[in-house]
């Protein structure tokens, strides 16, 4: 497929494509394994087997600066005006490679052990019950603002030890949204300005909170990080921001997109098999549609050499609907699907640490809604946000 054909099938700035990218993905899968997409200067990778393999392939990386300078890699250095965002992002676990990634992941993984997640379960279920109870008492409302957003933000804030009395707690979601805007394709200068501003404000608040925890440690993750000599202050700040950003985006959009899927299909999960249904919703309409990697050494896919210095776009949404892995029912919602190795949480060394916590939050909130609002229905047709990479609705208005 040439660049013109790829552009026809794949148009991430089109509202129609964002609303339903899956027919375009099927076209991409049918016509090749790697497609050059000129508008973003990326190779699109649509097949499950290739996406899964490349997530684990150490010839690719989230960054290249651990091996090459910008000049050696044939890339321009980031705009100096965007430095606060890049400093924050580049010291986070998601964008680290090599020894630094290994060191920080080993330290942070202690916060996501099965025991830690199990200890959080009563808090998660209590918060889900309170939020759903308020929505039901109001007779409905915006599921996004009333339930989907507050739950994971509150859980991460609880883990980090952000005091309820701090006025900055209300800024966690807006800061995160502004920072995550930079992960969309070809972000605008206005998006970059908002991300830089949020990076400065969020970093400043966390630096002040870390200072408090140095003097008065508590039973929270920031206090635990303060006690780790191997972590720099910037690594602590970047880790906390990443936990918020990565720790709630998938949960927010899976809750809302998932309920849209259930309501539009006219089905409900079996409460006794909720974890299976949640995994199917994560597969069927993937909240993170694309994950990018830099090619550190030449690779070859289907006879196409992708040279060092290239960027590949691993299409999670396409991989999760690939009939070669999920059979003839790949495009069908099956809430009882048992064989479901979806790639929504990634794979390899960057597999999502928070996946068990996300599943706990999702089963809690879906369970509460099924129990307390069995007659939940749409109050208005939802509108998709313009972003494609992190894909979700502006709101989801429902009635109880």
C-alpha positions as CSV (number, residue, x, y, z in Angstrom):
1,X,0.0,0.0,0.0
2,X,1.4,3.4,-0.9
3,X,1.2,6.6,1.1
4,X,-2.0,7.8,-0.7
5,X,-3.8,4.5,0.0
6,X,-2.7,4.6,3.7
7,X,-4.1,8.1,4.0
8,X,-7.4,7.0,2.5
9,X,-7.8,4.2,5.0
10,X,-6.3,6.0,8.0
11,X,-7.4,9.5,8.8
12,X,-7.0,10.3,12.6
13,X,-8.2,13.9,12.3
14,X,-11.5,12.9,10.8
15,X,-14.5,12.8,13.2
16,X,-15.9,9.9,11.2
17,X,-12.7,7.9,11.5
18,X,-12.4,8.6,15.3
19,X,-16.0,7.5,15.8
20,X,-15.3,4.1,14.1
21,X,-11.7,3.4,13.0
22,X,-12.3,-0.4,12.7
23,X,-13.3,-0.6,9.0
24,X,-10.1,1.3,8.1
25,X,-8.1,-1.0,10.3
26,X,-9.5,-4.0,8.4
27,X,-8.4,-2.5,5.1
28,X,-4.9,-1.9,6.5
29,X,-4.6,-5.5,7.7
30,X,-5.9,-6.8,4.4
31,X,-3.3,-4.9,2.3
32,X,0.0,-5.3,4.2
33,X,2.0,-5.5,7.4
34,X,3.6,-2.0,7.4
35,X,2.2,1.1,5.8
36,X,4.0,4.4,5.4
37,X,1.8,7.3,6.6
38,X,3.3,10.6,5.3
39,X,1.3,13.1,7.5
40,X,2.9,11.8,10.7
41,X,6.0,10.3,9.1
42,X,5.3,6.9,10.7
43,X,4.9,3.3,9.7
44,X,1.5,2.0,10.6
45,X,1.6,-1.6,12.0
46,X,-2.0,-3.1,12.1
47,X,-1.5,-6.9,12.7
48,X,-1.8,-8.5,16.1
49,X,1.3,-10.8,15.7
50,X,3.5,-7.9,14.5
51,X,2.3,-5.4,17.2
52,X,2.8,-8.1,19.9
53,X,6.3,-9.0,18.7
54,X,7.4,-5.4,18.3
55,X,6.3,-4.5,21.8
56,X,8.8,-7.0,23.0
57,X,11.6,-6.3,20.4
58,X,14.5,-4.5,21.9
59,X,15.5,-3.2,18.5
60,X,12.8,-0.6,19.2
61,X,12.4,1.8,22.1
62,X,10.2,4.5,23.6
63,X,13.2,6.7,23.3
64,X,16.5,6.7,21.5
65,X,18.5,9.1,23.6
66,X,20.0,6.2,25.7
67,X,21.9,5.1,22.5
68,X,22.0,8.1,20.1
69,X,22.2,11.8,20.1
70,X,19.4,13.6,18.2
71,X,21.9,14.3,15.4
72,X,23.0,10.7,15.2
73,X,19.4,9.5,15.0
74,X,18.5,12.1,12.3
75,X,16.1,13.9,14.5
76,X,15.8,17.6,15.5
77,X,16.1,18.3,19.2
78,X,12.8,19.2,20.9
79,X,11.8,22.9,20.9
80,X,13.4,24.6,23.9
81,X,10.1,26.3,24.7
82,X,8.7,22.8,25.5
83,X,11.5,21.9,27.8
84,X,9.4,21.6,31.0
85,X,7.1,19.0,29.4
86,X,10.0,17.0,28.0
87,X,11.9,17.0,31.3
88,X,8.8,15.7,33.1
89,X,8.0,13.1,30.4
90,X,11.6,11.9,29.7
91,X,12.2,11.0,33.4
92,X,9.1,8.9,33.6
93,X,9.0,5.1,33.5
94,X,7.1,5.0,30.3
95,X,9.7,6.8,28.2
96,X,12.8,5.4,29.9
97,X,14.9,2.6,28.4
98,X,18.0,0.6,29.5
99,X,19.4,0.6,33.0
100,X,17.3,3.6,34.1
101,X,14.1,1.9,33.2
102,X,15.1,-1.3,34.9
103,X,16.1,0.5,38.1
104,X,12.9,2.7,38.4
105,X,10.5,-0.1,37.4
106,X,12.0,-2.3,40.1
107,X,11.4,0.3,42.7
108,X,7.9,1.4,41.5
109,X,6.6,-2.2,41.0
110,X,6.6,-2.6,44.8
111,X,3.6,-0.3,44.8
112,X,1.6,-2.6,42.6
113,X,2.1,-6.0,44.2
114,X,-1.0,-8.3,44.4
115,X,-1.1,-7.5,48.2
116,X,-1.0,-3.8,47.6
117,X,-3.9,-4.0,45.1
118,X,-5.8,-6.3,47.4
119,X,-5.4,-3.8,50.2
120,X,-6.8,-1.0,48.0
121,X,-9.9,-3.1,47.2
122,X,-12.1,-1.8,50.1
123,X,-11.3,1.8,49.2
124,X,-12.0,1.3,45.5
125,X,-15.3,-0.4,46.2
126,X,-16.3,2.2,48.7
127,X,-15.6,5.1,46.3
128,X,-17.3,3.3,43.4
129,X,-20.4,2.8,45.6
130,X,-20.5,6.4,46.7
131,X,-20.1,7.8,43.2
132,X,-22.7,5.4,41.6
133,X,-25.0,6.1,44.6
134,X,-24.9,9.8,43.9
135,X,-25.6,9.3,40.2
136,X,-28.6,7.1,41.0
137,X,-29.9,9.6,43.6
138,X,-29.8,12.3,40.9
139,X,-31.7,10.2,38.5
140,X,-28.7,10.2,36.1
141,X,-26.3,12.7,34.7
142,X,-22.9,12.6,32.9
143,X,-21.4,9.2,33.6
144,X,-17.9,10.6,32.6
145,X,-17.9,13.5,35.1
146,X,-19.9,11.9,37.9
147,X,-18.3,8.4,38.0
148,X,-15.7,7.6,35.4
149,X,-13.3,10.4,36.1
150,X,-13.5,10.9,39.9
151,X,-12.9,7.2,40.8
152,X,-9.4,6.5,39.4
153,X,-8.2,10.0,40.2
154,X,-9.3,9.6,43.8
155,X,-7.6,6.2,44.0
156,X,-4.3,7.5,42.6
157,X,-4.5,10.5,44.9
158,X,-5.0,8.2,47.8
159,X,-2.0,6.1,46.8
160,X,0.2,9.1,46.4
161,X,-0.9,10.6,49.6
162,X,-2.3,13.9,48.2
163,X,-4.2,15.5,51.0
164,X,-7.9,16.1,50.5
165,X,-7.5,19.6,51.9
166,X,-5.0,20.6,49.1
167,X,-6.8,22.7,46.6
168,X,-4.4,21.3,43.9
169,X,-6.2,17.9,44.2
170,X,-9.0,19.4,42.0
171,X,-6.4,20.1,39.4
172,X,-5.1,16.6,39.0
173,X,-7.5,15.7,36.1
174,X,-7.1,19.0,34.2
175,X,-3.3,18.8,34.5
176,X,-3.3,15.2,33.3
177,X,-5.5,16.0,30.4
178,X,-3.3,18.9,29.3
179,X,-0.1,16.8,29.5
180,X,-1.7,13.9,27.7
181,X,-2.6,16.2,24.8
182,X,1.0,15.9,23.7
183,X,0.6,12.2,23.0
184,X,-1.8,12.9,20.2
185,X,-0.6,13.0,16.6
186,X,1.1,16.2,15.5
187,X,-0.1,18.3,18.6
188,X,-0.6,22.0,17.9
189,X,1.4,24.8,19.5
190,X,-1.6,25.6,21.7
191,X,-1.7,22.0,22.9
192,X,2.1,22.3,23.6
193,X,1.6,25.5,25.6
194,X,-1.1,24.0,27.8
195,X,1.1,20.9,28.4
196,X,4.1,23.0,29.4
197,X,2.0,25.1,31.8
198,X,0.5,22.0,33.3
199,X,4.0,20.4,33.6
200,X,5.3,23.4,35.5
201,X,2.4,23.7,37.8
202,X,2.1,20.0,38.6
203,X,5.9,19.6,39.1
204,X,5.9,22.6,41.4
205,X,3.1,21.2,43.5
206,X,4.7,17.7,43.8
207,X,8.1,19.3,44.6
208,X,6.4,21.1,47.5
209,X,4.6,18.0,48.6
210,X,7.8,15.9,48.5
211,X,9.4,18.5,50.7
212,X,6.5,18.1,53.2
213,X,6.9,14.3,53.2
214,X,10.7,14.5,53.8
215,X,9.8,16.3,57.1
216,X,6.7,14.3,58.0
217,X,6.5,10.9,56.1
218,X,3.2,9.1,55.9
219,X,1.9,5.8,54.8
220,X,1.8,6.7,51.1
221,X,3.7,6.2,47.9
222,X,5.4,9.6,47.9
223,X,6.7,9.0,51.4
224,X,8.0,5.6,50.2
225,X,9.7,7.2,47.1
226,X,11.3,9.8,49.3
227,X,13.0,7.0,51.3
228,X,14.6,5.5,48.2
229,X,18.1,6.9,47.8
230,X,18.5,5.7,44.2
231,X,15.7,8.1,43.0
232,X,16.4,11.7,42.1
233,X,13.7,14.3,42.9
234,X,12.9,14.7,39.2
235,X,12.5,10.9,38.9
236,X,10.1,11.0,41.8
237,X,8.1,13.8,40.3
238,X,7.9,12.2,36.9
239,X,6.9,8.8,38.4
240,X,4.0,10.4,40.3
241,X,2.8,12.2,37.2
242,X,3.0,9.1,35.1
243,X,1.1,7.1,37.7
244,X,-1.7,9.6,37.6
245,X,-1.8,9.9,33.8
246,X,-1.4,6.2,33.0
247,X,-3.4,5.2,36.1
248,X,-6.7,6.8,35.1
249,X,-6.9,7.3,31.3
250,X,-7.6,3.7,30.5
251,X,-10.1,3.4,33.4
252,X,-11.9,6.6,32.5
253,X,-12.3,5.8,28.8
254,X,-13.0,2.1,29.3
255,X,-15.8,2.9,31.7
256,X,-17.5,5.4,29.4
257,X,-16.7,3.7,26.1
258,X,-17.6,0.4,27.6
259,X,-21.0,1.6,28.8
260,X,-21.7,3.1,25.4
261,X,-20.9,-0.3,23.9
262,X,-23.2,-2.1,26.3
263,X,-26.0,0.4,25.8
264,X,-25.7,0.5,22.0
265,X,-25.7,-3.3,21.8
266,X,-28.5,-3.7,24.3
267,X,-26.6,-6.2,26.5
268,X,-25.5,-6.5,30.1
269,X,-22.6,-8.6,31.5
270,X,-23.3,-11.5,33.9
271,X,-22.3,-10.1,37.3
272,X,-20.7,-13.5,38.1
273,X,-18.4,-13.2,35.1
274,X,-17.6,-9.5,35.3
275,X,-13.8,-9.8,35.0
276,X,-14.2,-11.7,31.7
277,X,-16.7,-9.0,30.4
278,X,-14.3,-6.2,31.4
279,X,-11.4,-7.7,29.4
280,X,-13.7,-8.0,26.4
281,X,-14.7,-4.4,26.6
282,X,-11.0,-3.5,26.9
283,X,-10.4,-5.5,23.7
284,X,-13.5,-4.5,21.7
285,X,-13.0,-0.7,21.9
286,X,-9.5,-0.1,23.0
287,X,-9.0,3.2,25.0
288,X,-5.4,3.7,23.8
289,X,-5.6,3.2,20.0
290,X,-1.9,3.6,19.2
291,X,1.5,3.2,20.9
292,X,4.6,4.6,19.3
293,X,8.1,3.2,19.1
294,X,11.4,4.4,17.7
295,X,13.4,1.9,15.5
296,X,16.9,1.7,17.0
297,X,18.1,-0.9,14.5
298,X,16.8,-1.9,11.1
299,X,13.8,-4.2,11.1
300,X,11.9,-6.0,8.4
301,X,8.2,-6.7,8.1
302,X,6.7,-8.6,5.2
303,X,9.6,-7.7,2.9
304,X,9.6,-4.0,3.9
305,X,12.8,-2.8,5.6
306,X,12.0,-0.1,8.2
307,X,15.3,1.6,8.8
308,X,16.9,2.9,12.0
309,X,15.6,6.4,12.8
310,X,12.0,5.6,11.8
311,X,9.0,5.7,14.0
312,X,6.4,2.9,14.1
313,X,2.8,3.4,15.2
314,X,1.6,0.1,16.8
315,X,-2.2,0.1,16.2
316,X,-3.6,-1.5,19.4
317,X,-7.2,-1.0,18.2
318,X,-6.5,-2.9,15.0
319,X,-4.5,-5.6,16.7
320,X,-7.3,-6.2,19.2
321,X,-9.7,-6.8,16.3
322,X,-7.4,-9.0,14.2
323,X,-9.2,-12.2,13.0
324,X,-5.9,-13.9,12.7
325,X,-5.7,-13.9,16.5
326,X,-9.4,-13.6,17.6
327,X,-11.0,-15.6,14.9
328,X,-14.1,-14.8,12.8
329,X,-15.8,-13.2,15.8
330,X,-13.0,-10.6,16.2
331,X,-15.4,-7.7,15.3
332,X,-18.2,-9.1,17.5
333,X,-18.7,-8.2,21.2
334,X,-18.6,-11.4,23.2
335,X,-18.8,-10.8,26.9
336,X,-18.0,-14.4,27.6
337,X,-14.8,-14.5,25.5
338,X,-12.4,-16.7,27.4
339,X,-9.4,-16.7,25.1
340,X,-8.7,-13.0,25.2
341,X,-5.0,-12.0,25.2
342,X,-5.7,-8.4,24.1
343,X,-2.8,-5.9,24.0
344,X,-4.6,-3.0,25.7
345,X,-2.1,-2.9,28.5
346,X,0.9,-3.4,26.2
347,X,3.5,-6.1,26.4
348,X,7.2,-6.5,27.1
349,X,9.2,-4.4,29.5
350,X,6.7,-1.5,29.2
351,X,3.6,-3.7,30.1
352,X,1.3,-1.5,32.3
353,X,2.2,-1.9,36.0
354,X,-1.2,-0.7,36.9
355,X,-3.2,-3.3,34.9
356,X,-4.4,-5.2,38.1
357,X,-5.5,-1.9,39.7
358,X,-7.3,-0.8,36.5
359,X,-9.2,-4.1,36.4
360,X,-10.2,-3.8,40.0
361,X,-11.5,-0.3,39.4
362,X,-13.4,-1.3,36.3
363,X,-15.0,-4.4,37.9
364,X,-16.0,-2.3,40.9
365,X,-17.7,0.5,38.9
366,X,-19.4,-1.8,36.4
367,X,-20.6,-4.0,39.3
368,X,-22.1,-1.1,41.2
369,X,-23.8,0.3,38.0
370,X,-25.3,-3.1,37.2
371,X,-26.5,-3.5,40.7
372,X,-27.9,-0.1,41.4
373,X,-28.9,1.1,38.0
374,X,-30.2,-2.0,36.1
375,X,-32.3,0.3,33.9
376,X,-29.5,2.6,32.9
377,X,-30.1,4.2,29.4
378,X,-28.7,6.9,27.2
379,X,-30.2,10.4,27.6
380,X,-28.4,11.8,24.5
381,X,-26.2,10.7,21.7
382,X,-22.6,11.2,22.8
383,X,-19.9,13.1,20.9
384,X,-16.3,11.8,20.5
385,X,-13.4,14.0,21.6
386,X,-11.2,15.1,18.7
387,X,-8.2,13.1,19.9
388,X,-7.6,9.7,18.3
389,X,-4.7,8.2,20.3
390,X,-6.5,8.4,23.7
391,X,-10.0,7.9,22.4
392,X,-13.1,8.8,24.4
393,X,-16.3,10.8,24.6
394,X,-16.8,14.4,25.6
395,X,-19.6,13.2,28.0
396,X,-22.0,10.3,28.3
397,X,-25.4,11.5,29.5
398,X,-27.5,8.7,31.0
399,X,-30.8,8.3,32.9
400,X,-31.5,5.9,35.7
